[in-house]
Amino acid sequence: MDIVLIVFLVITVVGIAYLVRSMRALHRKLNRNADRTSRELTTQTSRIKDEIGNAYHQVEAIEQLLPLLKLKAPLPPSRGWAASPDFLLSLAHLTQKIRPRLAVELGSGTSTLVLAKSGARKVISLDHSHEFGSQTREMLSSHGVRGVEIRINELETYPKGYKWYAKSSFKGLAKIDLLVIDGPPSSTNADARYPALEHLIPLLSPKATIVLDDVFREEERKLADAIVAALPGHMLRILSHEKGTAVISPSSGKRVFS
């Protein structure tokens, strides 16, 4: 009986030890899962909070933009592939302040309307898409806007191998006071907008301002830095818009944005 009791006690102790060890392992696993779930919830909550904050910011921007433009017809949808309201609002303020004699834009759309309605005397927009270029023309017509030229041409292959706006699109361009770079799309080729440095920067007036959308992307930021390096009398400011906006303007004189 003593041997049976001892065996029983040993088995009981081993069983209890196993249960304790298992419970501790389960507790650690539950704690790890709880920590991971907590971190995931914190990340998701932060992301949702940022998205809500940005959406509210865009609503504020469009509410400020509409009275400035005094439109006769509705605006097309913004954000996504199209320019965001915060970019359009800053572009309107900038155009009103510098009153460019010639504004040239790469990639037509709502921004074309904003340029025309904000005081640019002449607007020339280059577009490689017949669909979007034609839609912009129709939009301008619905708003009764004149003094805008939409030049639509297929992208041209250059000797260095990249595709960019056709050389015929540059005809007559000189002394550009405001250059807006928002095309061609990055899907056309790597560093899709970089050729603007070679082909359009030499056509700027001495006091020209350059605006780049999507500057939070590596390619656009690289282009912004390259333009500043090519224009030693200019300065670069990054506006914390939804997609990031670079404004490159003369370093002397009145600041456009604080």
Residue pairs with C-beta under 8 A, 6 or more apart in sequence:
54 242
57 86
57 242
58 78
58 79
58 84
58 85
58 86
58 242
59 85
61 84
61 85
61 86
61 88
61 89
62 75
62 78
62 85
62 88
62 89
64 89
65 85
65 88
65 89
65 92
65 114
66 75
68 89
68 92
68 93
68 96
68 117
68 118
69 92
69 113
69 114
69 117
69 118
70 117
71 117
71 143
72 142
72 143
72 144
73 139
73 142
73 143
75 110
75 113
76 82
76 109
76 110
76 135
76 139
78 84
78 85
78 88
78 110
79 85
79 242
81 185
82 109
82 110
83 91
83 109
83 110
83 111
83 182
83 213
84 241
84 242
84 243
86 239
86 241
86 242
86 245
87 111
87 213
87 241
87 242
87 243
87 245
88 110
88 111
88 114
90 239
90 241
90 245
90 247
90 257
91 111
91 114
91 115
91 118
91 180
91 211
92 114
92 117
92 118
93 118
93 256
93 257
94 178
94 209
94 211
94 247
94 256
94 257
95 103
95 114
95 115
95 118
95 119
95 120
95 178
96 118
96 119
97 254
97 256
98 177
98 178
98 209
98 256
99 119
99 120
99 121
100 119
100 120
100 121
100 176
100 177
100 178
100 209
101 121
101 122
101 175
101 177
102 120
102 121
102 122
102 124
102 173
102 174
102 175
102 176
102 177
102 178
102 205
103 115
103 120
103 122
103 123
103 124
103 176
103 177
103 178
103 179
103 180
104 123
104 124
104 125
104 126
104 173
104 176
104 178
104 179
104 180
104 200
104 203
105 111
105 112
105 115
105 123
105 124
105 125
105 126
105 179
105 180
105 182
106 125
106 126
106 165
106 179
106 180
106 181
106 182
106 183
106 184
106 193
106 196
106 200
107 125
107 126
107 127
107 181
107 182
107 183
107 184
107 185
108 125
108 126
108 127
108 132
108 133
108 136
108 150
109 132
109 136
109 182
110 139
111 180
111 182
112 123
112 125
112 136
112 139
112 140
112 148
112 150
113 136
113 139
113 140
113 143
113 145
115 123
115 148
115 178
115 180
116 123
116 140
116 145
116 147
116 148
117 143
117 145
120 178
121 147
122 147
122 149
123 147
123 148
123 149
124 148
124 149
124 151
124 173
125 133
125 136
125 148
125 149
125 150
125 151
126 151
126 153
126 165
126 169
126 183
127 133
127 136
127 150
127 151
127 152
127 183
128 152
128 153
128 154
128 155
128 165
128 183
128 184
128 188
129 152
130 152
133 150
133 152
134 152
136 150
137 150
140 148
140 150
151 169
153 165
153 166
153 168
153 169
154 166
155 163
155 164
155 165
155 166
155 184
155 188
156 163
156 164
156 165
156 166
156 167
157 163
158 164
158 195
162 189
162 190
162 191
162 192
162 194
162 195
163 184
163 188
163 189
164 184
164 192
164 195
164 199
165 184
165 195
165 199
170 199
170 200
170 203
173 200
173 203
174 203
175 203
175 204
175 205
176 200
176 203
176 204
176 205
176 208
177 205
177 207
177 208
177 209
178 208
178 209
178 210
178 211
179 196
179 200
179 204
179 208
179 209
179 210
179 211
180 210
180 211
180 213
181 193
181 196
181 210
181 211
181 212
181 213
181 220
181 223
182 212
182 213
182 214
183 192
183 193
184 192
184 193
185 192
186 192
186 193
186 217
186 219
190 219
191 219
191 222
191 223
192 219
193 212
193 219
193 220
193 223
194 219
194 222
194 223
194 226
196 223
196 227
197 223
197 226
197 227
197 230
201 210
201 227
201 230
201 231
204 210
204 231
206 233
206 250
207 250
207 253
209 247
209 248
209 249
209 250
209 256
210 227
210 234
210 246
210 247
210 248
210 249
211 245
211 246
211 247
211 248
212 220
212 223
212 224
212 227
212 245
212 246
212 248
213 220
213 243
213 244
213 245
214 220
214 243
214 244
215 221
215 224
215 238
215 243
215 244
215 245
215 246
216 243
216 244
217 243
217 244
220 244
220 246
221 244
221 246
224 236
224 238
224 246
224 248
225 236
227 234
227 248
228 234
228 235
228 236
228 248
231 248
233 250
233 251
233 252
234 248
234 249
234 250
234 251
235 248
235 249
235 250
235 251
236 246
236 247
236 248
237 246
237 247
237 248
237 249
237 257
238 244
238 245
238 246
239 245
239 246
239 247
239 257
247 256
247 257
249 255
249 256
